[in-house]
Amino acid sequence: MIINNFNSKNKFIILISLIGICISSMAFSADTDTDSKCSNIPISGKELAQKVYDRENGDDSTAHTIMKLINKRGHERIRNFTFYSKDYRPLIKQLIRFTSPADIEGTGFLSIEKSEGETDQFLYLPALRRTRRIVSSQKSNRFVNSDFTYEDMERRPVEDSEHKMAGEDKIGNIDCFVLESRPKEESDSQYSLLKSIIAKNIYIALSVEYYNKKGKLIKKYRTIKLEKIQNIWTETEVIMEDLKKKHKTILKINNIVYNTNLDDNIFSRQNLGNW
């Protein structure tokens, strides 16, 4: 476990070891002590889910990200993309544009949250020069052959699930809440249960277990690295693991900037197809 306190007073790193998940949280604890009393006040599962949903992500952000796909034999494939996000409060729009390698370069993914609680998703395929809408029956499909599905690529409205506070836990020295979320039948989710370990005070999921409709654990998500950038806690490295396929997807942010007043036109279908 490593913590680096950078010269910039707005930036800390917490590195969560992949082996044994060993965390030292001195910098984390010092930074969140002012909210420690609040974390001891009992809250409901729904209230916790809402805090996770509403946590600070800036007005907008641009991130240059590496996607690493690892199969059960340990073979790796590397992809690069730029991720744009803008918060229209309470709705968010996002765009992903792959920049390499050549076989995926130009592929774009646009996500637009709607006031009714739904999310419109569009995938642009440069080889076909066309954009297709991701319909609800496709939300369980894998996003560009990663271990994230299209459902995983959208925020889940709090009202779409029944939430239960299932106790408290620790990852290393970090105090956490345990949240169990069961998607409602009408939400058309591929999951029956999501069990999340939520860091107190900053309301970020350090771990999520995904259970299928038969109640079987099928995937695990972990936050590997947190950085405080421009005073915003940011997951700069995460991993999603498909337990059946023994396949992993690692997302690592190389650079991210917040609050640059991104142009609204970035998040349009017209721009999605401009490649």
N, C-alpha and C positions, 0 to 999 in steps of 0.2 A: 504494500500500500504506500502510495506516495502522495504527499501534498506539497505543492509548490506555491509559495506566496510570491507572486510576481512584483516587480517594482511598481507597476500600476496598482494603485490601491483599490481599483474597481475590478480586479481580476484575481480569482482564486481557482485552483484546480483541485478536484477530488478525483482520484483514480481508483476505481473499484476493480480489484484483481479478478481476472477470469477464473483463477483457481482458488476455491474456498471463499470467494467474495470477502476479502479482508479489507476493511475500511478504517482509516484513521481520520477523525472528523474534527480536529481542533479548529481549523479555519472555518469549517462549516458551522460549528457550534458557536464560535465567537461572533459570527456574522448574523446568527439568528436568535441570539439570546434575548434581544429586545421583544421577540414575539413568543418567548417560551411560555409565558403565563397563558397566552391565548390557546396554545396547543393543549393545555391541561383542562380546558373547558369542554365538557362532553358535547359532541355534535352527532347528528344522525348520519346515516349512510348517505342519504340524499344530499345533505348539506356538504358533506365531504366531496362527493362527486361534483357538486356545483363549484366548489373551490378549485378542484383540479381543472374543470372546464374553463373557469374564468381566470386562471393564473396569468400573470403578466408575461406577454410576449412581444411588447413593443408595438408601435403603430404599424411598422412594416419591417421586413428583413430580407436580406439577400445572402445566401450561403453557397459556397463552393464545396461540393461533397463527393466523397469516394464511396462507391458501393462495391463491396467485395462479396462474391458468391463462392461458397465453399461446399463441395459435395462430400459424400461419405468417404471417399477415398482421399480426401484432403486436397483435391485439385481446386485451384483458385481461378476465378475470372474477375477482372477488374473493370469497373465502369465509372465514368465521371459525369456528374450533372450539376447544374445550377438550379437552386431552389429559391423561388420568390414567394413571399407571403405578405398579405396586407389585411389589417384588421379594420373592418368597417363597423364594429361594435353594434350589435353582438355577432355579426356574421363575418366570416373570413373567406378570402379568395386566395388560391395558391396555384402556382405554375411550376412544373418541373421540366427542364430542358436538358436532355442528354447531349454531351459534347464529345464523348469518345467511349469505346472504340468505334471504328467506321461502321460496323454492322448495326449500331444502334444510334449513331450520331443523328441529331435532329429530331428524334422521337420526343414528343411533348405530351404532357399530362396536365390538364386543367381541372381544378376542383373549385366549385362555386357553391357555397352554402346558401340555402333559401330560408325565408322566414317561416315556412311551414315545418321546418325541422328536417327537411330532406337536403341532399347534396347532389348537385349535377356534376357528373364526371365525364370528361372527354379525353380521348386518346388520339393523338395525331401520329400517323405512320408515314414518314417521308417517302418510303419505297413505293407506296400506293398513292401518295399525294392526296390523302383524304383523312378526314376526321370522323371518328365514330363515337357515339354516345355509349357509355357503360350503363346498361340497364340493370335493374335490380336483380334479375336472375344471374347476372355475371359478377355480382359483388363478391362471391366466394372464390372467383378465379384468382390466380397468382398475378401480381403486378409485375410485368416484364420478367417473368420467370424467377422472381425473388421469392422469399418466404413471407412477404407481406401480401395480403389479398387486397382487392380494391376496397373492401369494407374496412380493413386496417388503415387505409390511406385517408379516411375521413374521421372527423371528430364525431363521437357518438353523443347525440343530445341526451341530457340527463333524464328527460321524461321517457326515453325509449327503454329504460331498464328499471327494475326494482333493485334498490341498493340497500345493503346491510353492512353496518359496522361490525366486523368480525373479530375485534380485539386490537391488540397492539403487538408490535414486534420490533426487533432491532436488526439492522444490517451493519455489522461492525459496531461502532459507537453511535450510529444515527438512529434516533427514535423514529418509529414509523407507525402508521395506522395500517390495519388490514381491512380492505374493502372488497366485499363480494357483490358483483353486479350481474343480475340475471336479465338478459334481454327479454322484453315482452314479445308475445307471439306475433303481434301485428308489426313488429319492427323488421321481420324477415331476416333476422341475423342467422349466420351459420353457427353461432355459438349458443351454448346453454348457460355458461358461466364464465365470467372473467374474475379472477382473484388477483387483486393488485396490492402491492406493498408500497404505500405512499409516504414519502418523507414528510415529517411534520414541518410546519412553518412555510415550506416552499411549495408543497403540494405537487411534487413531481413523482411519477411512478418509477421506482427503482427496479421493480420486477412485476411482471404480469404473467399469469398462467391462463391459457385458453383451453376450454373444454368443449368438445363437440356436442351434438344433440343427444348422444348416448351417454354423456357424462364422462367421457374419456379425455384425459389430458393429452392434447395433441401438439401444442406449441408453447414455447416460453420466450418471453421478451425480457431483456435486461438493459438497464442503463449502465454503461461501463465507465463513462467519464462525464463529469459535470464541470462546467466552467462558468464563472460569473463574469459576463462580458457586458460592458456598458450598463452595469448594475442590474442585469437580467440573468437569472440562472438559466443555463442552456445545456441541453444534452448534446455534447459534441461527439460522443461515440456510443452507439447502441447496437445490440445484436438481437436478431429474431431467429429462433431455432425450430425447425420442423422435426419433431421427435420421431415420427414414423419414417420419413424419407432420410433422416439423419443429414439434413442439409441446413446450412446456416447462411444468413445474410447479415453482414456488418455494414453499418453506415457510419462514416467518419467525416465530420466537418473540418475542412482545412482552414476555412476562413468564413466569418460571418460578420455582417454589419447591420445595425438596427437604425431605424428612424431616419431614412434618407429621402422620404417623401416620394415613393415609387409612383410612376405614372399609372393611372387607372387602366389605360389602354393595354398594359402588359397582360391583364387578366381578361382578355376577350378571345372569343373563338377565332376572330380574324387574325390576331397576333399568333395564336396557337398554330395556325396553318402557314404562317410566314416563315419559311425556312428554305 
